[in-house]
């Protein structure tokens, strides 16, 4: 697939930035156009409405998440270890797309809520396929979610020391072996 036009990418980046920093109410079409450095007409050329902008963000998030799930499934250390070790807020494009979509979800945007749920199911399926047990997979997902949440709240990209992470990974390996 060819890359999106530069203006379209700038508009999505601007929408993401405004959502993260100021929330959905501040993410008006005018504000997004201004933040992206394009005219409102230029925004409407790429995204005919705010709903179309939301659709663009959700499609972008789903693309990034699908690539992450593919990487997770093929990670040499296994999906569970990959999920835990990457459960840090690193301000990556995926992190920013998740957080901005969560801001929409908090405002009861059904499209954002559905996308986040689908992505969560993708991660859960990869964990469950490795672990052979959905409850154990859920436990790992909750551990990773907790690491991510703590990293995001604290502003640190890593909230667990290397030793703490090794201890968590050892526990996950023991659970994985006992389930298989």
C-alpha positions, 0 to 999 in steps of 0.5 A: 500500500502506498504511503498516505499523502503527507498532509493526511499524515500531518492531519492524523498526527495533529488529531492525535496530539490534540486528543492526547493533550487536550481531549476530544472536545478540543479536537475540533476540525479547526483546531486539527487544521491549525495544528497540522498547518493546513486550511480547513478546506485542506482537512476536509479534502482528506477527511470530510468530517470529524467522523471521517477523522476518527475513522482515519485514526482507528484505521491507523491504530488497527494497522499499527496494532496488527503489525504489533500482534504479528511481531508478538506472535513471531517474537523469539522470546514468545508472545507473553515475554514480548507483551510484558517487555513491551508494556511500557509507554514509550511515546511510540506511534502505537502508544500515541494511537492507543492513548488518543483512541482511548480518549475518544473511547472515554467520550463514548465513541463506539467506533473507538471502543470497538477498535480497542476491544478488537485489538485487545482480543488480538493480543489475548488470542496471541497470549492464549495460543502460546499459553494454552489457557485463557485465564493464564493469558488474561493474567499476563495481559493484566500484568502487562496492562498494569506495567503500561498504566504505571509507566504512562502515569509516572512518565517513565518508559520503564517502571520495573527494574531489569531484575523485577522484569526477569522475575515476572518473566520467570513466573510467566515461563513457569505458568506457561510450562505448567499449562502445556 
